[in-house]
Amino acid sequence: MPAEPRGAGRSAAGPTGSVVGMPSFDVTSEIDFQEVRNAVDQASREVATRFDFKNTGSSLELGPHEIELNAPTDDRLRALTQVLEEKLVRRQVSLKALSYGKVEEAAKGTVRQHVALQAGISADHARRINKIVKELNLRGVTSQSQGDQVRVFGKKRDDLQAVIAKLKAEDLGIPIQFGNFRD
């Protein structure tokens, strides 16, 4: 029987300090900005043609990281928000990615609201994800924050699938995706 090469069967730390050879996956929070752009365009077209919005001056504007809603009254603003949310859901953009700002008074008695688009996992959310992984008490499962994502390592694929199931069950307040699964 031939001898195994030296160090075979053991995992070694990679150049970034991550464990090489162990199954892993990444937890991310991303938004498809093209789908957001399409949803805002569809909502704008609906607002322009709907009878209850005619000649009200209601509008939606997409910025680099936010959507600005303008309406003459609070009621029209709520209706505008509802139209936007319907279009986003239809395009499979999670409403958890939206962070609504305060309703502000604007020129000529109109109201304005900024809706921020949240992409990436913040440090607070990363700590919460790491805490959830640790609380599972699965032997050999670890996690670490890497910028705006969290990488989870484990010895067994079944343990990693248990982590995914637990994270899906938790309400983290942000949309999360699981990718880059490596065996």
Secondary structure, 3 states (H helix, E strand, C coil): CCCCCCCCCCCCECCCCCECCCCEEEEECCCCHHHHHHHHHHHHHHHHHCHHHCCCCCEEEECCCEEEEEECCHHHHHHHHHHHHHHHHHCCCCHHHEEEEEEEECHHHCEEEEEEECCCCCHHHHHHHHHHHHHCCCCCCEEEEECCEEEEECCCHHHHHHHHHHHHHCCCCCCCEEEEEEC
